[in-house]
Amino acid sequence: MKTGFTQRNQDTSDSSINFFTAVMTGGYSLAIFLIAFFALISYLGLYISLKTFETSAAVINVSGRQRMLSQRIAKLAHDLIHEEKKDDIRVLLKENADLMKKSHEGLIAGDSELGLPGYPSPAVRAIYFKPPLRLDKHVAAFVAAARTLADEPIENLVHGNPYMNLIEDESHNSLLRSLDILVRRYQEEAEIDIAELQALAGGVLALILIVLILESLFIFRPLTRRIQKKADKLAASENKLRDITS
């Protein structure tokens, strides 16, 4: 009889242990899954932030360089008119005009070589294509004038050349102002993107902390209580078994 009781007690103990093990495994698995999930979210947020910083830096750098190129092209055009050695200046003028054109197209349509994503915001597209700025039109005219001037025969390279006049006017007025506005707009949008990502990162961090607190309250704390109860029951069963067998 003692043996039968002992066997039943052992079976009950084994069943309880198996159930308890399953509960613990499920609880810890859920906790690990939630932590891993939010760790992945944090990683993705960090990755997106880095890509956004990288893209914004490239866009601001290239758009700022456009302003510098406009002034360099204007100086080269001036030198082409007034300097005696013109061949090297012609080459440099074309190279800078081509770079300005490539950068302009990359800012609008994207360019992987320059790290430009393209697809500007509606506000930026308005700077390029809508009045009063119409930057796209001014850049196209400026670049075309620079390339045409570079190919002009030497007898046309004189003060009052219409292409030279257009370059000087654009580089000091409409084009220069529009490029300044463009750079400022890109900087503003980059600051907005960064602020949004920082807010998102703060939200994810707060959510992770909340999840950890909830895990502590509803997973680890109940498990701790179960462990304590199970330990107490096992101790009581062991004492009872010892009393019976003694």
Secondary structure, DSSP 8 states (H G I E B T S, - for coil): -HHHHHHHHHHHHHHHHHHHHHHHHHHHHHHHHHHHHHHHHHHHHHHHHHHHHHHHHHHHHHHHHHHHHHHHHHHHHHHHHH-S--HHHHHHHHHHHHHHHHHHHHHHH-BTTTTB-----HHHHHHHHSTTT-HHHHHHHHHHHHHHHHTS-GGG-STT-HHHHHHHHHHHTHHHHHHHHHHHHHHHHHHHHHHHHHHHHHHHHHHHHHHHHHHIIIIIHHHHHHHHHHHHHHHHHHHHHHHHH-
